[in-house]
Every structure is written in structure tokens, then in C-alpha cells.
Amino acid sequence: MSAKKKDVVVEETVNGAGRIKKSELREREADMKISMNEQSVLRMSATHRPPQMVSILLSGKISDDRMDIYRAVKNGFSLQSVLNMIENSTVYKQSGVLSKIVGASDRTLARRLKTPNEALTPEQSTRALNYAEVLEKATDVLGSRELAEQWMVKPARGLDGETPIDLISNSVGYELVNDFLTRMEY
């Protein structure tokens, strides 16, 4: 499957139009309605700010306690919560972040999308958390989600011309991007 076809399959699945039975589609639609209600509550509580990406991964729970987040990563985020996070970011949808998080072949990813309620591995959950935290921090530093998303896909001088979105997929790259945002902040 080509990268372009994979993006279409991922986009269709994220939007609930993947290749599934009608009964499964109804279940997913019900899950999406519940998820959308949770996201609406998040949006309203944040006074029209975009929803916090980490809280989307935590299925709507707002927590600053790193131990709670550690436990959630250790247990693995559900694929559905990662799909919800990606759905809330235009740049993440367009950049194929799901395949970077899951780190699997196209066929494995397509098969994995059929079971969105299964938990990701702790390593995959860590990558999802890294993407969520960097976008939140970039939004805080740059002042808006739109500017943060634009910054994520442009080569940065402070990162040796690399794009932040490409660096985040491993722990060293995540540290580089996070440190760079901290330097930008001050």
C-alpha cells in the first residue's frame, strides 16, 4: 500500500468511514458521539481554547499529576484516544503521525485500525504522549494552535534544519524539540 493510500485509509478510519460492517459502524458512531461530547466539555471548560492534547489521550481526564500520566502510558492508551488526538490537529492528520506513533508497516497499521479500543504498547503510548506534549508546549510558547502547527512542519534553525514533527518520534528528538521550545520561551 502506498503512503498516499495509507493516509486515505487512516483518514477514512479516523472519520468513521473505514471498511467495517454496518453494526461495527453503528458502535463506532456511538463511541464517537460519546467522545465528541467529552471533547465538547473540554472545549467549553477551556474557554474556547483548543482541547488539551494530553487530556484527549487520557480520555477526557484533566491531570497534571505526572504519576497518573505515567500509569496511563504504562497501561497503554487506546488507539481510539490517539485517533481522537490526531483528529484535533490538522497538521497531525496531514503528516501521518499515526504511523509514526504505531511504528508499524502499512498492512499492520490497517489491521490495527480495525480494533481501536485495544491498548497501544507503552512505547507507542510514550510516542503519542510526546506528540501531545510538544504540540501543547508549542501552543503555549507561540500563542496559538495555528502558529504551533505551522511551526511543527517547518525546518527550524535551532534544530539543524530538521522539522520538529519528524524529530518527536524518538526520545532524543523529543528532548531536542522540548529543549528548543524552552529556549524559545525565555
C-alpha positions in Angstrom: 0.0 0.0 0.0 1.5 3.4 -1.0 1.9 6.2 1.6 -0.9 8.1 -0.1 -3.3 5.2 0.1 -2.4 4.6 3.7 -3.2 8.2 4.6 -6.6 7.8 2.9 -7.3 4.6 4.8 -6.2 6.3 8.1 -8.3 9.3 7.3 -11.3 7.2 6.5 -10.9 5.2 9.7 -10.5 8.4 11.8 -13.6 9.8 10.3 -15.5 6.5 10.9 -15.8 5.5 7.2 -13.3 2.6 7.2 -14.0 -0.8 5.7 -16.2 -2.2 8.5 -19.6 -3.9 8.9 -22.7 -1.8 9.5 -23.1 -3.0 13.1 -19.5 -2.0 13.8 -20.0 1.3 12.2 -23.0 2.0 14.5 -20.9 1.1 17.5 -18.1 3.4 16.4 -20.6 6.2 15.7 -21.9 5.8 19.2 -18.4 5.8 20.6 -17.5 8.9 18.5 -20.7 10.7 19.9 -19.6 10.0 23.4 -16.0 11.1 22.6 -17.3 14.2 20.9 -19.4 15.1 24.0 -16.3 14.7 26.2 -14.3 16.9 23.8 -17.1 19.5 23.9 -16.9 19.6 27.6 -13.1 20.0 27.4 -13.5 22.8 24.9 -16.1 24.6 27.0 -14.1 24.3 30.1 -11.0 25.8 28.4 -12.9 28.9 27.3 -12.8 28.2 23.6 -9.2 27.1 23.6 -8.4 24.0 21.6 -8.7 20.9 23.7 -5.5 19.9 25.6 -3.9 17.0 23.7 -2.8 15.1 26.8 -6.3 15.2 28.3 -7.6 13.7 25.0 -5.2 10.9 25.3 -6.4 10.4 28.9 -9.9 10.1 27.6 -11.0 13.5 28.8 -9.4 13.4 32.2 -7.5 16.6 33.1 -4.5 15.7 35.1 -1.2 17.5 35.8 -0.1 14.6 38.0 2.8 13.0 36.2 2.3 9.7 38.1 -1.2 9.5 36.7 0.1 10.1 33.2 2.9 7.5 33.8 0.4 4.9 34.8 -1.7 5.6 31.7 1.3 5.3 29.5 2.4 2.1 31.2 -1.1 0.6 30.7 -1.2 1.9 27.1 -3.5 4.5 25.6 -6.4 3.1 23.5 -5.9 3.5 19.8 -9.2 5.4 19.7 -7.8 8.1 22.1 -4.8 8.5 19.8 -7.1 8.8 16.8 -9.1 11.5 18.7 -5.9 13.4 19.4 -4.9 13.2 15.8 -8.4 14.3 14.7 -7.9 17.5 16.8 -4.8 18.5 14.9 -4.8 19.4 11.2 -1.0 19.0 10.9 -1.0 15.6 12.6 -3.7 14.3 10.2 -1.7 15.5 7.2 1.7 14.4 8.4 0.9 10.7 9.0 1.6 10.9 12.7 -0.4 7.8 13.4 2.1 5.6 11.5 5.0 7.3 13.4 3.3 6.6 16.7 2.4 3.0 16.0 5.7 2.4 14.1 4.3 -0.5 12.0 4.0 -1.4 8.4 1.1 -0.2 6.3 -0.6 -3.7 6.5 -0.2 -3.9 10.3 -1.5 -0.4 10.7 -4.6 -1.1 8.6 -5.2 -4.3 10.6 -4.6 -2.4 13.9 -7.2 0.2 12.9 -9.9 -2.5 13.0 -9.6 -2.7 16.8 -9.4 0.9 18.0 -10.3 0.0 21.7 -7.2 -2.1 22.2 -4.4 -0.5 24.1 -1.2 0.5 22.5 2.2 -0.7 23.9 3.9 1.5 26.5 6.4 2.5 23.8 3.7 3.6 21.4 1.9 5.4 24.1 5.1 7.3 25.0 5.4 8.4 21.4 1.7 9.6 21.4 2.3 11.5 24.7 5.4 13.1 23.2 3.5 14.4 20.2 0.7 15.6 22.5 3.0 17.4 24.9 5.1 19.1 22.2 2.0 20.5 20.5 0.7 21.8 23.8 4.0 23.4 24.7 4.4 24.9 21.2 0.9 26.3 21.5 1.8 27.9 24.8 5.1 29.3 23.6 3.9 30.6 20.2 0.5 31.8 21.4 -1.9 29.8 19.3 -2.5 26.3 18.0 -2.4 27.6 14.4 1.1 29.0 14.8 2.2 25.9 16.7 1.1 23.6 13.9 2.8 25.8 11.3 6.0 25.7 13.3 5.8 21.9 13.7 6.2 21.3 9.9 8.8 24.0 9.1 12.6 23.3 9.3 14.0 25.0 12.5 17.4 26.6 12.6 17.8 25.7 16.3 17.2 22.0 15.3 19.8 21.9 12.5 17.2 22.5 9.8 15.1 19.5 10.9 11.3 19.7 11.2 10.1 19.3 14.8 7.3 16.8 13.8 9.9 14.4 12.4 12.2 14.6 15.4 9.5 13.8 18.0 9.2 10.1 17.1 12.1 9.1 19.3 13.1 10.1 22.8 16.3 12.0 21.8 14.5 14.0 19.2 11.7 14.7 21.7 14.2 16.1 24.1 15.8 18.3 21.4 12.4 19.8 20.4 11.3 20.2 24.0 14.6 22.0 25.0 14.3 24.2 21.9 10.8 25.3 22.9 12.0 26.0 26.4 14.8 28.2 24.9 12.2 30.0 22.7 10.1 30.6 25.7 12.8 32.5 27.5 
